[in-house]
């Protein structure tokens, strides 16, 4: 295994650790620290270099990530997602090829729906009132971890 492969594996391990940490943090306090999202986004160029991504492919990654960010900003504006969730999805869009990103979004939607359903059931059983805050970062992190094999490494 060459040094570029070791570097790529190290980046994937770091990404995985950040995702697990973000998911746990969102489950505990319903927030994802900005530094975690920034670290994921800022490590993407190192990932591109490690896997030998060409300039055209980098351009596609940037365009797709920008579109994803814009779409999910709309979800934030509608009150459907938190800002940390939106930033995490956009940062991950910098890492995943289009097929992997679509896979992540599909799994994220299903997992997020399941978490929402479980929280609604728990809320009903405990007869709780008030706004329900879904830790969607858990679904995002889990879906991203499952999509990592699609990164092209």
Wavefront OBJ file of the C-alpha trace (Angstrom):
o trace
v 0.000 0.000 0.000
v 1.483 3.325 -1.067
v 1.558 6.487 1.024
v -1.296 7.952 -0.993
v -3.437 4.952 -0.029
v -2.435 5.276 3.619
v -3.391 8.955 3.479
v -6.747 8.130 1.860
v -7.500 5.501 4.508
v -6.523 7.971 7.254
v -8.898 10.544 5.773
v -11.742 8.003 5.671
v -11.074 7.018 9.288
v -11.094 10.683 10.323
v -14.334 11.255 8.394
v -15.895 8.223 10.051
v -14.865 9.451 13.504
v -16.295 12.911 12.806
v -19.560 11.374 11.585
v -19.932 9.175 14.672
v -19.130 12.164 16.879
v -21.642 14.382 15.047
v -24.361 11.747 15.305
v -23.801 11.280 19.031
v -23.697 15.023 19.624
v -26.950 15.548 17.722
v -28.647 12.739 19.643
v -27.516 14.211 22.967
v -27.959 17.982 22.535
v -29.677 18.387 19.139
v -26.730 20.322 17.701
v -23.768 19.577 15.459
v -20.700 21.693 16.178
v -19.686 23.987 13.351
v -16.059 22.877 13.645
v -17.056 19.298 12.778
v -18.875 20.385 9.625
v -15.990 22.692 8.724
v -13.430 19.923 9.267
v -15.372 17.594 6.967
v -15.705 20.253 4.260
v -12.110 21.466 4.524
v -10.717 17.913 4.344
v -12.489 17.257 1.026
v -9.696 18.743 -1.143
v -7.186 16.457 0.584
v -9.519 13.563 -0.234
v -9.737 14.628 -3.859
v -5.932 14.716 -4.048
v -5.582 11.345 -2.290
v -7.882 9.584 -4.761
v -6.517 11.429 -7.794
v -9.678 13.318 -8.720
v -9.303 15.400 -11.883
v -10.200 19.063 -12.260
v -13.436 18.301 -14.122
v -14.559 15.904 -11.389
v -13.666 18.463 -8.722
v -15.829 20.998 -10.568
v -18.725 18.536 -10.560
v -18.271 17.933 -6.813
v -18.373 21.676 -6.144
v -21.443 22.245 -8.322
v -23.341 19.316 -6.786
v -22.406 20.368 -3.245
v -23.567 23.930 -3.967
v -26.911 22.675 -5.303
v -27.351 20.335 -2.342
v -26.598 23.186 0.045
v -29.118 25.458 -1.698
v -31.844 22.799 -1.662
v -31.344 21.977 2.002
v -31.178 25.671 2.914
v -34.763 25.709 1.664
v -35.546 22.861 4.064
v -33.959 24.886 6.859
v -35.994 27.956 5.901
v -39.169 25.869 6.080
v -38.202 24.653 9.552
v -37.771 21.044 8.433
v -34.080 20.713 9.317
v -31.527 22.361 11.539
v -28.614 24.391 10.253
v -26.041 21.843 11.420
v -27.825 19.127 9.454
v -27.788 21.255 6.308
v -24.087 22.029 6.671
v -23.268 18.360 7.313
v -25.107 17.209 4.193
v -23.382 19.854 2.064
v -19.961 18.953 3.485
v -20.574 15.282 2.713
v -21.602 16.189 -0.832
v -17.983 17.271 -1.311
v -16.796 13.740 -0.514
v -19.323 11.501 -2.253
v -19.714 10.967 -5.981
v -23.225 11.589 -7.300
v -24.301 7.940 -7.005
v -23.034 7.709 -3.445
v -24.664 11.010 -2.550
v -28.027 9.855 -3.880
v -27.652 6.601 -1.943
v -26.820 8.577 1.202
v -29.825 10.877 0.766
v -32.179 7.928 0.239
v -30.926 6.033 3.299
v -30.905 9.296 5.286
v -34.552 9.914 4.408
v -35.634 6.431 5.437
v -33.592 6.482 8.648
v -34.781 10.013 9.461
v -38.381 8.925 8.942
v -37.872 5.921 11.215
v -36.322 8.098 13.931
v -39.205 10.563 13.611
v -41.778 7.782 13.868
v -40.098 6.309 16.953
v -39.934 9.717 18.606
v -43.615 10.361 17.825
v -44.570 7.018 19.350
v -42.446 7.715 22.437
v -43.965 11.193 22.740
v -47.498 9.785 22.517
v -46.829 7.050 25.071
v -45.340 9.532 27.528
v -48.033 12.127 26.745
v -45.413 14.826 26.168
v -46.251 18.250 24.777
v -44.256 20.814 22.819
v -42.135 20.947 19.706
v -40.519 17.667 18.701
v -36.815 18.046 17.819
v -35.599 15.214 15.610
v -31.867 14.420 15.811
v -31.577 14.147 12.037
v -27.785 14.212 12.310
v -27.981 10.598 13.483
v -29.656 9.587 10.217
v -27.238 11.689 8.156
v -24.171 10.238 9.874
v -25.411 6.642 9.587
v -26.331 7.061 5.927
v -22.971 8.674 5.157
v -21.098 5.843 6.859
v -23.024 3.356 4.719
v -22.255 5.390 1.579
v -18.502 5.644 2.190
v -17.739 2.608 0.000
v -19.124 4.693 -2.895
v -16.362 7.289 -2.501
v -14.259 5.632 -5.173
v -11.455 4.410 -2.962
l 1 2 3 4 5 6 7 8 9 10 11 12 13 14 15 16 17 18 19 20 21 22 23 24 25 26 27 28 29 30 31 32 33 34 35 36 37 38 39 40 41 42 43 44 45 46 47 48 49 50 51 52 53 54 55 56 57 58 59 60 61 62 63 64 65 66 67 68 69 70 71 72 73 74 75 76 77 78 79 80 81 82 83 84 85 86 87 88 89 90 91 92 93 94 95 96 97 98 99 100 101 102 103 104 105 106 107 108 109 110 111 112 113 114 115 116 117 118 119 120 121 122 123 124 125 126 127 128 129 130 131 132 133 134 135 136 137 138 139 140 141 142 143 144 145 146 147 148 149 150 151 152 153
